[in-house]
Amino acid sequence: MAWENLLKKGIDIFSEEHHLTHQLNFSLKSPINPFPTFYFIFNCETSEIAYISPELIEVLGYKEEEFTIQLLLDYIHPEDHSIFIQHETKALEFCKQLSPELQDKYCVMHDFRIKTKSETYVWIQQQAYACEVKNGILKKTLVIHSNITNLNHYDKYKLHFIGLNGYPSYYNVQDSCTTYTQKEKEILNLMVQGLSSDAISKKLNKSIHTIRNHRKSILKKSGCENVQELLVNAARMGWV
């Protein structure tokens, strides 16, 4: 009944005479995409781009001959670089454990910031699909990049494995990219709160040497360059 009332209200609003004074001539020549998008084919055997769609210049400003995998890695936002590497590593691990018949049944999706030709950063949602599989081995992937900068309230920094054609999906799996021990998680949580090694040592009744060793292990596992980057990523990605 509520749905019927809503439809009736719509009819009442949009059937007013002043809405009918102009004839609407409309034809859809191409699908509507609310987010500027381009795609490329990645050759897994050579780690090179085999093809880039011409929309690249509209999304990032680069010419097709300028855009390489190295440029992509170099121009990812410094704060996002370690997260990107972790997500791609986790994606490789996920694809490796898939049986041959499932290699083309999943889309890997995650987000990061990249620098455009105009020296500004935009948020990119990356979707990767298997587009060529031979003898159960992934040869080429279709990678789609969409500018989602305008999605201000979108929950970014998430890694998803989306099942296609009814296969199960796995959402927000990035937490498992970093396997900290319970003690490391406790120490990292205190670090995020702003406690120094000395303060953590006193709070946990552990030697300063032990705390420093734990901190070194945490930093190494995180893939971050320094403690500041570690603390930023820990808060953003929910490691604590």
C-alpha positions in Angstrom: 0.0 0.0 0.0 2.8 2.4 0.8 4.4 1.7 -2.6 1.1 2.3 -4.3 0.7 5.6 -2.5 4.2 6.6 -3.5 3.5 5.9 -7.1 0.2 7.8 -7.0 2.0 10.8 -5.4 4.6 10.7 -8.2 1.8 10.7 -10.8 0.2 13.7 -9.1 3.4 15.6 -9.1 4.7 14.9 -12.6 1.4 14.9 -14.5 0.8 18.7 -13.9 0.0 20.5 -17.1 3.0 22.8 -16.9 5.2 19.7 -17.1 3.6 18.8 -20.4 4.2 22.1 -22.3 7.5 20.9 -23.8 8.1 17.7 -25.7 11.1 15.7 -24.5 13.3 14.3 -27.2 15.9 12.0 -25.6 18.0 9.1 -26.9 20.7 7.2 -25.0 23.7 6.8 -27.2 25.9 5.2 -24.5 25.5 3.8 -21.0 25.3 6.4 -18.2 28.3 6.2 -15.9 28.3 8.6 -12.9 32.0 8.1 -12.4 34.7 9.0 -14.9 36.2 5.6 -15.8 38.9 4.0 -18.0 40.2 0.5 -18.2 43.4 -1.3 -19.2 44.5 -4.9 -19.9 47.3 -6.1 -17.7 49.6 -8.9 -19.0 50.4 -11.0 -15.9 53.3 -12.8 -17.7 55.2 -9.6 -18.6 53.8 -7.3 -15.8 53.0 -4.7 -18.6 49.9 -3.0 -19.8 48.7 -4.5 -23.1 46.0 -1.9 -23.8 44.6 1.3 -22.3 41.2 2.7 -23.2 41.2 6.3 -24.5 39.1 7.6 -21.5 42.4 7.6 -19.6 43.1 11.2 -20.5 39.6 12.3 -19.3 40.1 10.6 -15.9 43.7 11.2 -15.1 45.0 13.5 -17.8 47.7 11.2 -19.1 48.2 10.1 -22.6 48.1 6.4 -23.3 51.8 6.2 -24.0 52.6 7.8 -20.7 50.6 5.5 -18.5 52.7 2.5 -17.3 52.6 0.2 -14.3 55.6 2.0 -12.9 53.9 5.4 -13.3 50.9 3.9 -11.4 53.1 2.8 -8.5 55.1 6.0 -8.4 52.0 8.2 -8.4 50.0 6.5 -5.8 49.6 8.8 -2.7 52.5 8.1 -0.3 50.1 7.4 2.5 48.3 4.8 0.4 51.3 3.0 -1.1 51.8 0.4 1.6 48.1 -0.3 1.7 48.0 -0.7 -2.1 50.9 -3.2 -1.9 49.2 -5.1 0.9 46.0 -5.3 -0.9 47.6 -6.5 -4.2 49.6 -9.1 -2.2 46.5 -10.4 -0.6 44.7 -10.5 -4.0 47.6 -12.6 -5.4 47.3 -14.9 -2.4 43.6 -15.2 -2.9 43.8 -15.9 -6.7 46.6 -18.5 -6.1 44.4 -20.6 -3.8 41.5 -20.6 -6.2 41.0 -23.7 -8.2 41.5 -23.4 -12.0 37.7 -23.2 -12.8 37.2 -20.4 -10.3 40.0 -18.0 -11.6 37.5 -16.0 -13.7 34.7 -16.0 -11.1 35.9 -13.2 -8.9 36.4 -9.4 -9.1 39.1 -7.9 -6.8 38.1 -4.4 -5.6 39.9 -1.8 -3.5 40.5 2.0 -3.5 43.5 4.3 -3.4 44.5 7.9 -4.3 46.6 8.6 -7.4 48.2 11.8 -8.7 46.8 13.2 -12.0 48.6 15.0 -14.7 47.5 18.3 -13.1 49.3 17.4 -9.9 46.1 16.8 -7.9 45.1 13.5 -6.2 41.9 11.7 -6.9 40.3 8.6 -5.3 40.3 5.6 -7.6 38.2 2.5 -7.2 40.0 -0.4 -8.9 38.2 -3.4 -10.1 40.2 -6.3 -11.5 38.7 -9.3 -13.4 40.4 -12.3 -15.1 40.0 -11.9 -18.8 42.3 -14.6 -20.1 43.0 -17.9 -18.3 44.9 -20.8 -20.0 45.3 -24.2 -18.4 44.0 -22.8 -15.1 46.7 -20.0 -15.1 45.8 -16.4 -15.1 47.3 -14.7 -18.2 45.6 -11.3 -18.4 43.4 -9.2 -16.2 40.9 -6.4 -17.1 41.5 -3.5 -14.7 38.8 -0.8 -14.4 39.7 2.5 -12.7 36.8 4.8 -11.7 37.2 8.3 -10.1 35.1 8.1 -6.9 36.4 11.3 -5.4 32.9 12.7 -5.1 31.8 9.8 -2.8 32.8 11.7 0.3 31.0 9.3 2.7 32.1 6.1 0.9 34.0 3.8 3.3 37.4 3.7 1.5 40.5 1.6 2.2 38.6 -1.6 2.0 39.5 -4.8 0.1 36.7 -7.0 -1.4 36.6 -10.2 -3.4 33.3 -10.1 -5.2 32.0 -13.4 -6.4 30.4 -13.4 -9.9 27.5 -15.5 -11.1 26.3 -16.5 -7.6 29.7 -17.3 -6.1 30.3 -16.2 -2.5 31.8 -12.7 -1.9 34.2 -11.7 0.8 34.0 -8.1 2.0 36.4 -6.0 3.9 39.1 -8.7 4.1 42.1 -6.3 4.5 42.4 -6.8 8.2 43.9 -10.3 7.6 46.6 -8.7 5.5 48.5 -8.0 8.7 48.8 -10.8 11.2 49.8 -9.3 14.5 50.1 -11.4 17.7 47.8 -10.5 20.5 50.6 -8.8 22.3 51.6 -6.8 19.2 48.0 -5.6 18.8 48.0 -4.5 22.5 51.2 -2.5 22.0 50.0 -1.1 18.6 46.8 0.1 20.3 48.8 1.9 22.9 51.0 3.4 20.3 47.9 4.7 18.4 46.8 6.3 21.7 50.1 8.2 21.7 52.1 6.3 24.4 55.8 6.2 24.1 57.9 3.0 24.4 58.8 4.0 27.9 55.2 4.6 28.9 54.1 1.3 27.3 56.9 -0.5 29.1 55.6 0.8 32.5 52.0 0.2 31.7 52.5 -3.5 30.6 55.3 -4.1 33.1 57.7 -5.2 30.4 61.3 -4.2 29.8 61.9 -1.3 27.4 64.0 -3.7 25.3 61.0 -6.1 24.9 58.7 -3.2 23.9 61.2 -1.9 21.3 61.5 -5.4 19.8 57.7 -5.6 19.5 57.6 -2.2 17.8 60.2 -3.3 15.3 58.2 -6.4 14.5 55.0 -4.5 14.1 56.6 -2.0 11.8 58.1 -4.7 9.7 54.8 -6.6 9.3 52.9 -3.5 8.4 55.0 -2.8 5.3 55.1 0.9 6.4 58.2 3.1 6.0 58.0 4.7 9.4 56.0 4.8 12.7 54.0 7.8 11.5 52.7 6.0 8.5 52.1 2.9 10.6 49.9 4.8 13.0 47.9 6.5 10.2 47.3 3.1 8.5 46.5 1.3 11.8 43.7 3.9 12.5 42.3 3.9 8.9 42.4 0.1 8.4 41.2 -1.0 11.8 44.3 -2.9 12.8 43.6 -2.2 16.5 
